[in-house]
């Protein structure tokens, strides 16, 4: 059972374009939504994150849009650069007691063409 | 470098052998997590520690897997009698639980140990 569904599986964008990756979740108990960036052979690196009481968060060229009623959130990368080529994972955290369980989406392989 | 470190980075072993991985979290972090990532998939939660206490284990963690964090600092993950299906990247992450009860949601990942079972 996939608790966080991510699309598309792969994405090709021209340099300078906008990259958009979408995620949807079912469990309303999730209370934090981070995005991770992963380069080949490396561990995931935290990119940006949002709480469900906020509709948008922007950090530099990266923006998360969050729609609580639709249970959807998305990552927008503005002015995409070849160095942004990586795999991106959306995730959701559910707090159960003192435990924080991080659930990942399936990942999106992003390629930025120069 | 004050990030999460993992050793070894790569491990090739024959089916049936035992392997052990080590994770050193960020020094002030009191929570440590283990995840497994197979090719083309997102990481899957295996287990987590708060200080030295192992508070939760996933159903993915069979009896052949054991994790420890004896002094609340580094952690080890051991796989006994490895199987080809154990081939994956094993990731460690850490975070900080504040004593006042508020906590940081951010988990910081290490570079992982890639295990290949032949």
HADDOCK unambig.tbl for C-alpha pairs under 7 A between the chains (distance, minus, plus):
assign (segid A and resid 42 and name CA) (segid B and resid 111 and name CA) 4.75 0.50 0.50
assign (segid A and resid 42 and name CA) (segid B and resid 112 and name CA) 6.82 0.50 0.50
assign (segid A and resid 43 and name CA) (segid B and resid 91 and name CA) 6.91 0.50 0.50
assign (segid A and resid 43 and name CA) (segid B and resid 109 and name CA) 5.75 0.50 0.50
assign (segid A and resid 43 and name CA) (segid B and resid 110 and name CA) 5.50 0.50 0.50
assign (segid A and resid 43 and name CA) (segid B and resid 111 and name CA) 4.18 0.50 0.50
assign (segid A and resid 43 and name CA) (segid B and resid 112 and name CA) 5.77 0.50 0.50
assign (segid A and resid 44 and name CA) (segid B and resid 109 and name CA) 6.00 0.50 0.50
assign (segid A and resid 45 and name CA) (segid B and resid 108 and name CA) 6.86 0.50 0.50
assign (segid A and resid 45 and name CA) (segid B and resid 109 and name CA) 6.50 0.50 0.50
assign (segid A and resid 46 and name CA) (segid B and resid 108 and name CA) 6.85 0.50 0.50
assign (segid A and resid 89 and name CA) (segid B and resid 42 and name CA) 6.85 0.50 0.50
assign (segid A and resid 104 and name CA) (segid B and resid 42 and name CA) 5.47 0.50 0.50
assign (segid A and resid 104 and name CA) (segid B and resid 43 and name CA) 6.35 0.50 0.50
assign (segid A and resid 105 and name CA) (segid B and resid 42 and name CA) 5.96 0.50 0.50
assign (segid A and resid 106 and name CA) (segid B and resid 41 and name CA) 5.17 0.50 0.50
assign (segid A and resid 106 and name CA) (segid B and resid 42 and name CA) 5.03 0.50 0.50
assign (segid A and resid 107 and name CA) (segid B and resid 41 and name CA) 6.48 0.50 0.50
assign (segid A and resid 107 and name CA) (segid B and resid 42 and name CA) 6.01 0.50 0.50
